[in-house]
Amino acid sequence: MLFDRRSAERLRVLVVEPRDLVAARLKTQLETLGHWVLGFARDGEEAVTAAERLQPSLILMDAKLPGRDGIDTARTILSARPVPIVLLTGYTGAELVRRAREAGVVAYLTSVDQRQLVSAISVALERFGESRILLERKQSTRRSLRETTWTIIEAEEVLSRHDFARCLETIFNALRPNPKARTLSTRAARATALRTASPRAVGSMI
């Protein structure tokens, strides 16, 4: 049985394929690999409805579907919810690849062969994962001023719950030859500074 780290994950798969024999073969291969076939769709409209209802973790979709083709169907599905889509096609010409990439397709399957299926699933999951990471990074750099402000405030609250100055003082004194004397002198100096400093300065020192 053919497995790799990613394809061995149990996926919830929607198969969009108008040819019954091909759909049945894909189902058998997917189940042999340990995946779960949620259902089938024969055309673009059925695929969009099934994807919304079943919420698959992977979609295998034929490029040639009745009505709208597989690429347009993939674009519609992905506009509603991100999911890795593998396009089944007999060829991968430049124009098809361009359209598929723009639609969001992440991998291709040119033969209904188990070894190629394993490879296509692995590529799809890897590329989909990378695209999600890049999207999250882009979104993180576009946070609103309000979100950024609250992040800073929360960080300051965390810091204020700990006496980091005393922690640093303890570490410093532990490295000195006479830590006890050093601690006493440091605390005395700090107490003197607190007595003589202005109220505003005291607030910043505490």
N, C-alpha and C positions, 0 to 999 in steps of 0.2 A: 504494500500500500504506500502511496506517495504522500509524504507530508513534509512541510517545513514549518519553521517557527510561527509564521503568520497564518498560512493557510490552515494550520491545525486548529486555530481558534474556531469555535463553533459559530458560524455566521447564519443570520436569518436572511435568506435569499429570495428575491423576486425574479422570476424568469419571464422575460418578455420575448416571446418567440411564436410566430404564426404557424410554423411547421410542427405538427404533432410529434413526428419521429425525432426531430432534433430536440424538442422540449423534453421528451421522455428520456432521451440519452443524457441530457444535461442534468436532469433530476437524479438519475441513477449515479452519475459521476459525483455530483455534489454530496449526495447522501453517503456514498462510499468514503468520501473525504471527511465525513463527520458533520457536514453542514445540514441545515434545516431549510427545506424549500417551503416557503410560506404559501406560495400560490403561483398562478400563471396569468399572463395577459397576452392577447393575440394582436392587439393594435395599440396605437398611441393613447387613445382615450381610455381604454381599459387600464393601461399602464399607469397613467396619471392618477386615476381613481384608486387603483390597488396600492400604489406607493403611499398615498395619503392615508389609506385605511390600515394597511399592514405595517407601516413604518419599518421597512427592511434595513438591514445593516449593509447590504450589498445588492446591486441590481445587475443582472446579465441581460443585455438588450440587443436584439438584432437591429442592424442598421436599416434594413429594408422592412418597413411595416406598412400595412394598409393605411391609407390616409396620410397623416403626418409621419415623417420618417423617424428613425431612432434618435437622430441628433436633435431634432426639434423637440421630440418628446423628452429627451434628457434635459434640455434647457428648461422646459416647463417644470419638470420635477425638481430640479436643483434650485429654481427660483423660490420654491416654497420650503425646501429642507435640504441641507447638505447630506449627501450619501455617495459613496464610491460607486461609479458606474463603469462596467466593462462593456465595450461595444463589440458585438459579434459581426464580423465583416469578412468577405472573401478577399478583400484587397485593402491596402492602406495607402491610397494615393495622397499626394500632397494636399489637394483641395479638401478631401474628406478629413484628413488629419487636422487641417487648419480649422474647419468648421467644428469638428468634435472638440478640439482643445478650447475653442472660444465658448462652446456650450458647457464645458466643465467635465467632459469625459476624461478619465484618468488612465485607462488601459484598453487594450484591444485583444480580441481573440479571433484568429484567422482560421482555426481548425478546431473541431469538436473532438479534441484529443485530451486525455486526462492529464498528461504531463504539461501540455500547453495551458490547460485550465488552471493547474496549480500555479504555474508561473504568472499567468495573467492576474490571478487573485492576489498573489504576493505583491506584484507591482502596483496593483490598484490600491491596496491597503497602505503600502509605503508612501505612494504619492499623495494619497488622500490625507494621511497623517501629516506629511510635510506641509501641505497646503493649509491645513488647520492651524499649524504652528505659526506659519507666516501671517495668516489672517489675524490671529490673536496678537501677534507682535505689532502689526499695523494698528489694530484697534487700541492697544495699550498706549501708543504714542499720540492718540487723538482724544485722550480723555479731556473732559471739560474742566474749566478752572475750578468749578465747585467740587468735582471729584478729587482733583489734585489737592485742593485745600483741605478737604476732609482726611485725605491720606496723611498729610503732614500733621494735622491735629491729632489724629489717632497715634501716630508715631511718637509725638511729644508726650502724650498721656502715658504711653508704655514706659518711656524713659523716666517720667516723673515718679513712677511707682517704685523706683529703685534708686538707692543712693550710690550712683556710679562713681561719684567723687571718693566716697569712702572705700569702695571696692578697689579703685586704683591706688588709693593710699595704702591699703592693706597689702596689695601685691608689691608695691614699691618698698614698703618697710620689710617685707619678708626677704627681700634681696639684699638688704643692708646688713652690715656686721652686727649692729645692735638695734634690732627692730623695735624693742620696747621703748628705748629712749627716743628713737626717731618718731615713734607714734605719739608719745607724750608731747614732744616739742612741736610737732605738726599740729596737734589738736590745740595746744596753747596758742600757737600763732593764729589758727583759724578763729578761736574764741576772741582774741584781741581784735582781729579784723572785723568780726561781727559787731563788737561793741563800738568801734570807731567809725564804721561805715554808715552811709546814709541809708534810710529805709529802702529806697529803690535799689541800691547796690546790694543790701542784705537779701532782698528777694531774689536777686540773680545768683547769689552765692549759695542759697539753701537748696 
